[in-house]
Amino acid sequence: MTTRSVLVTCHRWVGLTFGVLLFLQGLTGASIAFRDELNRVIHHGSMVVEPRDAYLPVQALIETVLRAHPELYVERIEYPPHPDEALVFRMETKGAANQRYVAVDPYRGNIKRDAPTSQWPMHWVFGLHQELLAGDTGETIIGVMGVALLFLAITAPFVWWPGRRNLKRGFTVSVSAGKYRGLRDLHRVGGILVVLLLLIWGSTGPVIVWKSEIQSVLARSVSIVFRPAPKVAERADVALLPLDEIIAAGRQRYGDARIKNVRFPGGHGRVVAIFFETLSTSRPRASDQIWLNGYTAAPLGVYEARSLPAGNVLLDLMLPIHSGEVFGIVGRVLFLMGALCLSGIALTGVWQWLERRRLQALPPMREPVNRTNLIDVVVARAWEETRSVRALELRAADGGELPPFEAGAHVDVYLPNSIIRQYSIWSDPSDRTRYRVAVLKLPDSRGGSVAAHTLQSGARIKIAPPRNTFALVEHAPEALLIAGGIGITPMIAMASRLATLRQPFTMHYCARRKEDAAFVPQLQALVPKEKLSLHFSDDPHPGRFHARAVLAAAPAGAHIYVCGPGRLIESVLAAGRELGWSEDRLHSELFKATPVDTDAQAFDLHLIRSGRVVHVLAQQTALDVLVAHGVGIPSSCAQGICGTCVTRVLDGVPDHRDRYLTPAEHDSGTVFTPCCSRARTPVLVLDL
Ligand code: FES
């Protein structure tokens, strides 16, 4: 297992474990990016008030809310940033089991809105984001999730990295490549685009949640002041001062600075903490704090933003960094979009995993037809047709008839050395007692032709039922049969069939030397003399075959059938196209490894079962790349004829170049032959 695959696996499982929570955090984070503004919009009727010259005494306002809820105490008072907004009292019972917000018009003293926190949407969402509405336990879960997010952000570039040469692909979303690939791309591209934000959230979130614990650790290396809440003993003989007097005492130090909030640690009022908006630093959310004795208004502690040591500044910066406030309005908008993106990443990650599971659970692909219904045959006769061509006559081992076949059809022959090869049947299609095939011994044989040349009369082998990928249009005005070398075999069957049908046809047979041309006597017996042209490179009469001249002289509506070496086929097809022949009149069969398409595009193969992605270069075949990566795929012809390598496609669009699959199978896009076919989309997801 490589380091990368370990990282991918860890990334996947950490992501899946926290996927739902990350989705939630993204949504809630996005919602609270503009919490105050949204709050004002949502509760416009109850939060916006008509301003007057001054607030009523705050003590009177406190008494109003306490009268409404004698069972609760005031935990803090939130002062609004604008003069036309209500003061919000946060009230709760001991242990904060019951919490509510009460909005009061500070100029008139009337309660504008009074509801549990769950009915204040923005506060509820904030609680969900910060502690999952579950107090300390929820806060711990959020902290752990923050660490997980940090891990995901750190591993993301390793998982995403597409390689230096494929950087562009790393930022491409292949929507047309199917659902699985689309999800995967969205996840990867989205993740890498916001990876910096994820790093920020993953590192600041846990610090915010575990602030006091981290503060203790930080204090060992950075200067830091602790702000323990001062305590004031209860005095039965003395009453607490009115809050306005305590606030006035605070103002002696900070003048007219705007109060952000007033807090009552413990809820009894013996200690009052006033947070003033500071002008001594431009740090967002920075405040000057003064803690006062509720009985005497004497200062108990002062913490001023400008004089805080580096450790405190660092910790106090965590929240504005986490929310994007530190980067101003642009930062908040950016963080809002990033938070939505986080939800999207979580969603696509989990969805992608589910989709992958679904694809993996699909039943195995059907067996390709050439591996079933095999026929036992016996080699009834074997003879050397030329020095390099051996002819074989195959008959059913049980002596019965063989399946019918059409002119142009071939059979898959299972050779004794376990190699499967495809050979055209050259015998008369009306004769079902035998199939005759011929094998050219290739100098660069991969074992097939050599094995076929060892077959002797009496040998028993298996063959698959014939398949036809080179069908004859039987009632065309005329057929031009053009063969080169061993490509003559399907032409003999076609000539037999056309002769049986009394359909007009002409045959051109090309070979290097006269003695290399197989089946000439059979052709001369089958094709009228004036309709047969033999072209040998070593014989000037009738000379070389000129495709353009032959096609130009063909009658209107004629169909061409060409089989043989690639160069011959290309020249005939090119001539036909130049002369404006429609494609349905051009038929060809190449019984030789397909040359690499130099215009081919590179693409990726995503192997769903192993999760691996392998890259197929323009000059490689998918089969070669799979084999090079140790993926076992049975193969035989390596030219899209036998179907041995047929592989299921789960996603993406194949570019079919085989002759084995049916048009319906091509159209379905669910299977392809990796030995020769390619991809129309940047990625094919395979059932491997
Ligand atoms: S190996 Fe024969 S079709 Fe691919």
Residues whose N, C-alpha, C, O or C-beta is under 5 A from the ligand:
A	BS01	FES	S635 S636 C637 A638 Q639 G640 I641 C642 G643 T644 C645 T673 C675
